[in-house]
């Protein structure tokens, strides 16, 4: 007698329902990214060197004197790096896939291309973000116990978490738009490298933007600042409730603008795409 086997969905499948496919893309990219131990090790070493160099520069710039001003700077830097790790992705590197023709299969999938890439690029970055976050947490705990960092503010932290999705979308839209430059250029190494520098500079990762421009209205007009600078200003309690609301409104506005910009560049790029099957 033939026994009929009934499909039993897993707990994650029940929890996510139709959205389970996006979890699959995230998991698939994560597994693919962990296959090369050597490449991941080099990436982690490179990120650690950048982090340690930044710490050394900040430390020496303050003449090794621990004061309230330095506590704020440490808080801005370490909490900011942890915040950035939650949204960091490799969207701009998708451009190399376009140059090699490797994105053709993704373009032919029935799923929305932007949503697919959103989850897959984050999936690729999970391992590196996790390792770097562990290093940052160790630094954070050490600074807290030595009284070299400002206290943890739960209320401000929760507000930053509410802003997290806006920051994630902005970073993704910037990166994927840069990736689309592969439709128009033969090589994009220089574009990606320069984008990384401009991004770190204009989002306030290298130094707080108010060191150069203290006018909040000018900083609100900078779409990069919503990824790092504004969330950290909120966490440090430097913004009033009205200014905090302006940050949320500005971030949402820039999300809409950059979404349509990315869609426009993507549409123009597809007209120039010569991949087989399109």
N, C-alpha and C positions, 0 to 999 in steps of 0.2 A: 504494500500500500504506500503510495507516494505521500510524503509529508510536505505540506506547504509551509514555507518559511516566511513569516511576516517581518517586514523591515521595521526595525526599532531605531528611531533616531536617537542620537546621543544627547546629553544634557545641553551641550553648546548649541546643537542644531535646534532643540526645542526653545532655547532662550532667545536665539537670534532670528529664528523663523526664516523668512525669505532672504534676510540679510546675511545668512550663513555663507553665501558665496564670497562676500567681501572678506570674511574671516579666513576663508580658504586662500585668497590671494595674499593676504597678510602673512599667513603661516607658510605658504609656498615660497615667498620671497625671503622670509627669515631663514628657512631651511637652506635655500640656495646660497644665501650670503655666508652661512657658517661652514661651507664645504672647504674653503681655502683658509687654512690656519695661518699660512705665511702672510697672505695678503691682509688678513684681519689684524695680525700682529703688527705689521708695518703701519697700518692705519692707526691703531691704538697708540703706538709709540709716537707717531707724528702728532696726534691730538694731545698726548700727554706733554710733549715738548712745548707745544703752543701754550698749553695751560700753565706749565711751570715757568715759562719765559714771561708770560703776562704777570704771574704772581711776583716774580723777581723784580720786574720793572716797577710794579706798584709799590713794592716794599722799599726798594732803593730810592724811589722818587720822594718818599716821605721820610728819608733820612733815618729809617729804622726806629722812628719814634711812634709808639702806640698811643694815640689820642682818640678823642671822640670822632674827629674828622676821618681818621683812618678806619675806625670801626664802621662808619657808614660806607666807606669805599669798599671794604672787605665784604660787607653785606651785599652791596650792589653787585659786586663781581661774582661771588660764590653762589648766591641765590639766583642771580641772573643766568649763570651757566647751567644750574639745575633746571631752571624754567625752560631754557633753550633746548636742553636735552629731551624734554617731553614732546617737542614739536619738530625736532631736526629730521630732515629727510634728504634724499639724494635726487630730487626732482630734476635739477639742472643737468645731471649726468645722463638723463634719458636721451639727451641730444646725440650722444655717441651711438646709441642704439638706432636712432634714425639714420645716421651716416652709414652704419653697417647693414641697414635693411632689416635689423632684428625686430623692429617695432611693427612690421607688417602684420604679423599674426594678431597683435593686440588691436590694430586698427580694424581688423575683420571680425573681431569678437562682437557678439550682440550687446554686450554691456556698454554702458556709457564710458567713453575713453578716459575722461577726466576723473571719474570716480574710481575706475580701475587703477589708474596711475597713482591716485592719492593714497590708496591702501598699499599698493605694491612698493612705492618708494619709502613709505614709513616702515614697512616690513623689513626692507633691506637694512635699515639703520638701527633696528632694535638692539642688536648685539653690541655694536659700538657705543650706543647711548647708555646701555646698561653698565658696561665696564667703566665708562667715563663717570657715570653717576656715582658709582661706588667710590671712586677716587675723590670726587667732590664731597661726598657725605663724610668721608674720613677727615678731609680738610675742614669741613664745616664743624664737625664735632670737636676737633682739636682747637679751633678758633673760639668756639663757645666756652670750652673749659678753661682757656687761657684769658678769657674776657677781652678778646681782640675782635669781637664781632658783635653787632647789635643783637638784642634779644629777638626771639622768634615771635612774630605778631600774627596770631591766628586769624583775626578779622581781615587784615590786609592780605594775608595769604589766600584766604577763601575768595576774595575779590579778584585776585590774580588768576585763580583757577577758572573763574567765570570768563576771564578774558582769554584763556588759553586757546579755545577753539578759533577765535578770531585771529590770533597770532599764527596758529597752525595753517589756516587757510591762506593768509597773506604770504607766509614763507613758501607755501606750495605754489601759489599762483606766480610769484616772482620766479621761482626755480623752473617751473614748467614752461613759462614764456621764454626764458633764456634757452631752454632745451629746444624750443621750436625754431631757434635761429639756425639749427642744422638744416632746415628746409631751404635756407637761402645762402648758406656758406659751405665751402668745401671742407673746412676744418674749424672747430670751435674751441680748441684748447685755450687759446688766448681769451676768448669770450668768457668761458667758465672760470678761469683763474681771476680775471679782472672783476667778474661779478662777485666772487667770493670776497675780494678786498673791499669793493664798494659796499657790499651788504654789511660786513663787519663794522665798517666805518660809520655808515649812515644809520644803522640800527642802535648804535651806542654801545656796542660790545667792547670796542677798544678803549673807549673812555666815555663818560657821561656827556651827552650832547649839550647840556646846559653849561659846560665849561667854555664852549664857544658861543652858543646862542641861548640866552636865558629866556627869550620870549616864547611863552608856551604856544602862542598861535602859530608861530613859524614851525615849531616842532610838531604841532598837530597836523600841519600840511605835509609833513614828511611821512610817506606811507611805511618806510622801513622802521621808523621809530616805534611802531606798535608791536613789533616783534620782540623787542628787548627793553628799550629805554622807558617807555611809558609804563609797562607792567612793574618795573623796578621802582619807578617814582611812586607808584601807588603803594607798593609794598613798604617803602620807606616812610610812608605817611606824608609825602610832600605835596600831595594834591588834595584840594578840598572836594567835598561831595559833588559840587557842580563840575569841577575840572575832571573828576573821575567819570562822570556821565558823558562829558565831551569826548573823552578817550574812547568810550564804548561806541558812541555815535560816529565818531571819526573812523574807528576801526571797521565798523559795519559798512560805512560808505565806501571806504577803500576796497573792501572785499568785493562789493558789487562792481566797482569800476575795474578792478584788476581781473575779475572773472570774465567780463565782456571783452576786455583787452586780450586776454589769453585766448578766448574763443575766436576773436577776429584774426589774431596772428595764426592760430591753428588752421582756420579756414583758408587763409591766404597760402599757408604752407602746403596744404593738401593739393592745391592747384599746381604746385611745382614738384610734388612728390612723384618719383618715377619708380617706386618699388614694384616688384613683380606682383601681379594680382590686383593692382589698384588702377 
